[in-house]
């Protein structure tokens, strides 16, 4: 591990522009499975994971499941309702495992599409009565705020588990204090499926350091001391598809030397700067999670970057950076049509071509979905 700092730092832009440089020429790389994503930056990226690494990641799930079992009183079997979109990284990975393992995962896992209206999602939770609800942090917060504002009764799980994006501190307090539901989170990315997980003590993220080595560096790429903030740099130690060592993930965090009261001895990542995503609210009061927008854009290989901005309830601007002007003319119409299917035929969507997209205002990262509509009370 100590030798990793001798390697140059690499970033997402380089991997996206020259992906062939990072895909292994071995048989593992040639048969690796592609996982496309736009993540939290609006920049499409495909990362290949070899089949053995997918199985290895599944085996290490026991670490994370133990933290769940601690909340559930040591139970080995429990029912999980996962609220996600169909082509998410997690669903693609689970699809592979269900086909290639003797004991397929997910026997007690039930999936609900993010496309479903909130009322249908709540009804399904009441019918399935899960011990665990798993989803994006922003969506879980919206779900429980909807229960509060509308006075809706819903079966309460013992645990909420979120990942991919964050929830606000106020949202966590609402769920834990008003509803009495424990909230845990996991830190992952398409570049490394298992980075860290929180336990009930919530002192930080326990790092899977033997799967994904994590460093926190300053602006010059030097490792910072414990407690000092910096950029998260990861090295995926098991993937022989897209080989990523010393990869700048783009998140800000700090490490800590303080032991966790839970007794685990894995390294701890603290102070992770959250990636809270904007949820689109439409005129009829329904909500659209930004990952559904990502699902439409990430399959378009001609799109280099994108950002969908909601200026008013039914007025949107689609900023697209494509490989050239011809590509923009070719794909813009189809993307707008698909977005209208998602957002409603009455919305106005103005597609604008850009050479390159930069974050608006003082934002550090480009947000793929940005709502400029002020907060409104939930109906």
C-alpha positions as CSV (number, residue, x, y, z in Angstrom):
1,X,0.0,0.0,0.0
2,X,2.8,2.4,0.8
3,X,4.0,2.3,-2.8
4,X,0.8,3.6,-4.2
5,X,1.8,7.2,-3.5
6,X,4.6,6.7,-6.1
7,X,2.1,6.3,-8.9
8,X,0.6,9.4,-10.6
9,X,-2.8,10.5,-9.7
10,X,-5.5,9.9,-12.4
11,X,-8.9,11.6,-12.7
12,X,-12.3,10.9,-14.2
13,X,-11.7,13.1,-17.2
14,X,-8.7,11.1,-18.4
15,X,-10.4,7.7,-17.9
16,X,-13.4,8.9,-19.8
17,X,-11.4,10.3,-22.7
18,X,-9.0,7.3,-23.0
19,X,-10.8,4.4,-21.4
20,X,-8.8,1.8,-23.4
21,X,-5.6,2.8,-21.4
22,X,-7.2,1.5,-18.2
23,X,-8.9,-1.7,-19.4
24,X,-6.8,-4.8,-18.7
25,X,-5.6,-6.7,-21.8
26,X,-5.8,-9.9,-19.9
27,X,-8.6,-12.4,-20.3
28,X,-10.2,-10.9,-17.2
29,X,-10.4,-7.6,-18.9
30,X,-11.6,-9.0,-22.2
31,X,-14.6,-10.6,-20.5
32,X,-15.3,-7.8,-18.0
33,X,-18.8,-6.4,-17.7
34,X,-19.5,-2.7,-18.5
35,X,-21.2,-0.5,-15.9
36,X,-22.2,2.8,-17.4
37,X,-23.0,5.8,-15.1
38,X,-23.1,9.6,-15.0
39,X,-22.9,9.6,-11.2
40,X,-23.0,12.9,-9.5
41,X,-21.1,14.9,-12.1
42,X,-23.2,14.7,-15.3
43,X,-20.3,13.2,-17.2
44,X,-21.0,9.7,-18.7
45,X,-18.4,7.1,-17.7
46,X,-18.3,3.3,-18.3
47,X,-16.3,1.2,-15.9
48,X,-15.6,-2.5,-16.6
49,X,-15.6,-4.9,-13.7
50,X,-14.2,-8.4,-14.2
51,X,-16.4,-11.3,-13.1
52,X,-14.2,-12.6,-10.3
53,X,-14.1,-9.1,-8.7
54,X,-17.9,-9.0,-8.7
55,X,-18.0,-12.3,-6.7
56,X,-15.3,-11.0,-4.4
57,X,-17.3,-7.9,-3.7
58,X,-20.3,-10.0,-2.9
59,X,-18.3,-12.1,-0.4
60,X,-17.2,-8.9,1.4
61,X,-20.9,-7.9,1.8
62,X,-20.9,-9.8,5.0
63,X,-19.0,-7.0,6.7
64,X,-21.8,-4.6,5.8
65,X,-24.6,-7.1,6.6
66,X,-23.1,-7.6,10.1
67,X,-23.7,-3.8,10.8
68,X,-27.3,-4.3,9.7
69,X,-27.7,-7.4,11.8
70,X,-26.5,-5.5,14.9
71,X,-29.5,-3.1,14.4
72,X,-31.9,-5.9,13.8
73,X,-30.9,-7.8,17.0
74,X,-28.7,-10.3,15.3
75,X,-31.2,-11.6,12.8
76,X,-29.8,-13.4,9.8
77,X,-32.9,-13.3,7.7
78,X,-34.7,-10.0,7.1
79,X,-36.8,-8.4,4.4
80,X,-35.4,-5.5,2.4
81,X,-37.4,-3.2,0.1
82,X,-35.0,-1.4,-2.3
83,X,-36.2,1.7,-4.2
84,X,-34.1,2.2,-7.2
85,X,-34.2,2.5,-11.0
86,X,-34.0,-0.6,-13.2
87,X,-30.6,0.0,-14.8
88,X,-28.7,1.2,-11.6
89,X,-25.2,-0.2,-10.9
90,X,-26.6,-2.1,-8.0
91,X,-29.3,-3.8,-10.0
92,X,-26.8,-4.7,-12.8
93,X,-24.4,-6.2,-10.3
94,X,-27.2,-8.2,-8.5
95,X,-28.4,-9.5,-11.9
96,X,-25.0,-10.9,-12.5
97,X,-24.8,-12.6,-9.1
98,X,-28.3,-14.1,-9.5
99,X,-27.1,-15.9,-12.6
100,X,-23.6,-16.9,-11.4
101,X,-24.0,-18.0,-7.8
102,X,-25.3,-21.2,-6.3
103,X,-27.1,-19.3,-3.6
104,X,-28.5,-16.3,-5.5
105,X,-28.6,-13.1,-3.5
106,X,-31.8,-11.1,-2.9
107,X,-34.1,-13.9,-1.8
108,X,-35.7,-11.6,0.7
109,X,-35.1,-8.4,-1.3
110,X,-37.9,-6.7,-3.1
111,X,-37.4,-4.0,-5.7
112,X,-39.6,-1.0,-6.3
113,X,-39.0,1.4,-9.2
114,X,-38.3,5.0,-8.5
115,X,-40.7,5.7,-11.4
116,X,-43.6,4.7,-9.3
117,X,-45.8,7.4,-7.7
118,X,-45.1,8.0,-4.0
119,X,-48.5,6.6,-3.1
120,X,-47.7,3.3,-4.8
121,X,-44.3,3.1,-3.1
122,X,-45.9,3.6,0.3
123,X,-48.6,1.1,-0.5
124,X,-46.0,-1.5,-1.5
125,X,-44.0,-0.9,1.7
126,X,-47.2,-1.4,3.8
127,X,-47.9,-4.6,1.9
128,X,-44.3,-6.1,2.2
129,X,-43.6,-4.8,5.7
130,X,-39.8,-4.8,5.4
131,X,-37.3,-4.6,8.3
132,X,-35.0,-2.5,6.0
133,X,-35.7,0.2,3.4
134,X,-32.7,0.8,1.0
135,X,-32.5,3.7,-1.4
136,X,-30.8,7.0,-2.3
137,X,-30.4,9.4,0.7
138,X,-32.3,12.2,-1.0
139,X,-35.3,9.9,-1.8
140,X,-35.5,8.4,1.7
141,X,-35.6,11.9,3.1
142,X,-38.3,12.8,0.7
143,X,-40.3,9.7,1.6
144,X,-40.3,10.4,5.3
145,X,-41.0,14.2,4.8
146,X,-44.0,13.2,2.7
147,X,-45.3,11.0,5.6
148,X,-44.9,14.0,8.0
149,X,-46.5,16.6,5.8
150,X,-49.4,14.5,4.6
151,X,-50.1,12.6,7.8
152,X,-49.8,9.3,5.9
153,X,-49.4,6.0,7.9
154,X,-46.7,3.7,6.7
155,X,-45.2,0.5,8.0
156,X,-41.9,1.6,9.7
157,X,-38.8,-0.4,9.1
158,X,-36.2,-0.9,11.9
159,X,-33.5,0.4,9.6
160,X,-33.1,2.8,6.7
161,X,-30.0,2.2,4.5
162,X,-28.9,4.7,2.0
163,X,-26.0,5.2,-0.5
164,X,-25.0,6.9,-3.8
165,X,-26.1,10.3,-2.6
166,X,-26.6,11.8,0.8
167,X,-29.4,13.0,3.0
168,X,-29.3,16.2,5.0
169,X,-28.6,16.2,8.8
170,X,-32.1,17.5,9.3
171,X,-33.5,14.6,7.3
172,X,-31.6,12.1,9.4
173,X,-32.8,13.7,12.6
174,X,-36.4,13.6,11.4
175,X,-36.2,9.9,10.6
176,X,-34.5,8.8,13.8
177,X,-36.2,11.2,16.3
178,X,-39.7,11.4,15.0
179,X,-40.1,8.0,13.5
180,X,-37.6,6.0,15.7
181,X,-35.9,4.4,12.7
182,X,-32.1,3.8,12.7
183,X,-30.3,5.4,9.7
184,X,-27.1,3.8,8.3
185,X,-25.2,4.6,5.1
186,X,-22.7,3.1,2.7
187,X,-20.0,4.7,0.6
188,X,-19.7,3.3,-2.9
189,X,-19.1,4.3,-6.5
190,X,-19.2,2.7,-9.9
191,X,-15.4,2.7,-9.8
192,X,-15.3,0.8,-6.5
193,X,-18.5,-1.0,-5.4
194,X,-17.4,-1.2,-1.7
195,X,-15.5,1.7,-0.2
196,X,-17.0,2.0,3.3
197,X,-20.0,1.6,5.6
198,X,-21.3,3.1,8.8
199,X,-22.2,1.3,11.9
200,X,-24.6,2.3,14.7
201,X,-21.9,4.3,16.4
202,X,-21.7,6.5,13.3
203,X,-18.1,7.7,13.9
204,X,-17.5,7.6,10.2
205,X,-17.2,5.1,7.4
206,X,-15.4,1.8,8.1
207,X,-13.2,1.4,5.0
208,X,-12.9,-1.9,3.1
209,X,-9.2,-1.2,2.9
210,X,-8.4,-4.7,1.5
211,X,-10.8,-4.1,-1.4
212,X,-10.5,-0.4,-2.0
213,X,-7.5,1.5,-0.6
214,X,-8.4,5.1,0.3
215,X,-6.1,8.1,0.7
216,X,-7.0,11.7,1.4
217,X,-4.7,14.2,-0.4
218,X,-4.1,17.9,-0.6
219,X,-4.2,20.0,-3.8
220,X,-0.7,18.8,-4.6
221,X,-1.5,15.1,-4.2
222,X,0.2,14.6,-0.9
223,X,-1.5,12.5,1.8
224,X,-2.8,14.8,4.5
225,X,-2.6,14.0,8.3
226,X,-5.6,12.5,10.1
227,X,-8.3,15.1,10.8
228,X,-7.2,17.4,7.9
229,X,-9.7,17.6,5.0
230,X,-8.7,16.7,1.5
231,X,-9.8,14.9,-1.7
232,X,-10.6,11.2,-1.6
233,X,-8.3,9.1,-3.8
234,X,-9.1,5.4,-4.2
235,X,-7.3,2.3,-5.6
236,X,-9.5,-0.6,-6.5
237,X,-7.4,-3.6,-5.5
238,X,-9.5,-6.4,-6.9
239,X,-10.9,-5.2,-10.2
240,X,-9.1,-6.4,-13.3
241,X,-11.5,-4.8,-15.8
242,X,-10.9,-1.1,-15.6
243,X,-7.8,-0.9,-13.5
244,X,-7.9,2.2,-11.3
245,X,-5.1,3.0,-9.0
246,X,-4.6,6.4,-7.3
247,X,-8.0,7.6,-8.8
248,X,-9.4,11.0,-7.8
249,X,-12.9,10.3,-6.8
250,X,-13.8,14.0,-6.4
251,X,-15.3,13.8,-2.9
252,X,-13.9,15.7,0.1
253,X,-13.3,13.9,3.5
254,X,-10.8,13.4,6.3
255,X,-9.5,10.3,8.1
256,X,-9.4,9.8,11.8
257,X,-7.1,7.8,14.1
258,X,-9.8,7.6,16.8
259,X,-11.0,4.0,17.4
260,X,-14.7,3.3,16.9
261,X,-16.6,2.1,20.0
262,X,-18.1,-0.7,18.0
263,X,-14.8,-2.6,18.2
264,X,-14.1,-2.8,14.4
265,X,-10.4,-2.1,13.5
266,X,-10.9,-1.1,9.9
267,X,-9.6,2.4,9.0
268,X,-12.2,5.2,9.4
269,X,-13.1,7.9,7.0
270,X,-14.8,10.9,8.6
271,X,-16.2,14.2,7.5
272,X,-17.4,13.0,4.1
273,X,-18.8,16.0,2.2
274,X,-22.3,14.9,1.1
275,X,-23.6,14.7,-2.4
276,X,-27.2,15.7,-1.9
277,X,-29.1,15.7,-5.2
278,X,-31.9,17.9,-6.3
279,X,-35.3,16.2,-6.7
280,X,-37.6,17.7,-9.4
281,X,-41.1,18.6,-8.3
282,X,-43.7,18.9,-11.1
283,X,-46.8,21.0,-11.3
284,X,-49.1,18.1,-10.3
285,X,-47.2,17.6,-7.1
286,X,-45.3,14.5,-8.2
287,X,-41.6,14.0,-7.8
288,X,-38.9,12.8,-10.2
289,X,-35.6,11.6,-8.7
290,X,-32.5,12.8,-10.7
291,X,-31.3,9.2,-11.1
292,X,-34.2,8.6,-13.5
293,X,-32.8,11.5,-15.6
294,X,-29.4,9.9,-15.5
295,X,-30.9,6.7,-16.7
296,X,-32.0,8.4,-19.9
297,X,-28.7,10.2,-20.6
298,X,-26.1,7.6,-19.6
299,X,-26.9,5.3,-22.6
300,X,-26.1,8.1,-25.1
301,X,-22.4,7.6,-26.0
302,X,-22.3,10.8,-28.0
303,X,-23.0,12.9,-24.9
304,X,-19.8,14.0,-23.1
305,X,-21.5,16.0,-20.4
306,X,-25.0,17.1,-19.6
307,X,-27.0,19.1,-17.1
308,X,-30.8,19.4,-16.8
309,X,-31.8,22.7,-15.1
310,X,-35.4,23.3,-13.8
311,X,-35.9,27.0,-14.1
312,X,-39.6,26.9,-13.3
313,X,-42.0,24.1,-12.5
314,X,-42.6,23.2,-16.1
315,X,-39.6,25.0,-17.8
316,X,-36.3,23.2,-18.2
317,X,-33.0,23.8,-19.9
318,X,-31.0,20.8,-21.2
319,X,-27.3,21.7,-21.5
320,X,-25.5,19.2,-23.6
321,X,-21.8,18.8,-24.5
322,X,-21.4,16.3,-27.3
323,X,-18.5,15.0,-29.4
324,X,-19.4,17.5,-32.2
325,X,-22.2,19.6,-33.6
326,X,-23.5,16.8,-35.7
327,X,-23.8,14.5,-32.7
328,X,-25.9,17.2,-30.9
329,X,-28.3,17.4,-33.8
330,X,-28.6,13.7,-33.9
331,X,-29.3,13.0,-30.2
332,X,-30.9,16.1,-28.8
333,X,-34.4,15.4,-30.2
334,X,-34.5,11.9,-28.9
335,X,-33.3,12.9,-25.4
336,X,-35.9,15.7,-25.2
337,X,-38.6,13.2,-26.2
338,X,-37.5,10.7,-23.6
339,X,-37.4,13.4,-20.9
340,X,-40.9,14.5,-21.8
341,X,-42.0,10.9,-21.3
342,X,-40.6,11.2,-17.8
343,X,-41.5,14.8,-16.9
344,X,-44.8,15.1,-18.8
345,X,-45.6,16.2,-22.3
346,X,-46.6,19.7,-21.3
347,X,-43.1,20.7,-20.0
348,X,-40.9,23.0,-22.1
349,X,-37.4,21.7,-22.6
350,X,-34.8,23.8,-24.4
351,X,-31.8,21.8,-25.5
352,X,-28.6,23.9,-25.8
353,X,-25.3,22.8,-27.2
354,X,-22.1,23.6,-25.3
355,X,-18.4,22.9,-26.0
356,X,-17.9,22.1,-22.3
357,X,-20.0,22.5,-19.2
358,X,-18.8,24.2,-16.1
359,X,-20.4,24.3,-12.6
360,X,-22.8,27.3,-12.2
361,X,-22.1,29.9,-9.5
362,X,-19.8,28.8,-6.7
363,X,-20.5,25.1,-7.1
364,X,-17.4,22.9,-7.0
365,X,-18.8,20.1,-9.1
366,X,-21.3,20.0,-12.0
367,X,-24.6,18.8,-10.8
368,X,-26.3,16.7,-13.5
369,X,-29.8,17.8,-12.3
370,X,-30.2,21.3,-10.8
371,X,-33.6,22.6,-9.7
372,X,-33.8,26.4,-9.3
373,X,-37.4,26.2,-8.1
374,X,-37.6,27.4,-4.6
375,X,-38.6,24.9,-1.8
376,X,-42.4,24.3,-1.6
377,X,-44.4,22.7,1.1
378,X,-45.3,19.1,0.4
379,X,-49.0,18.6,-0.4
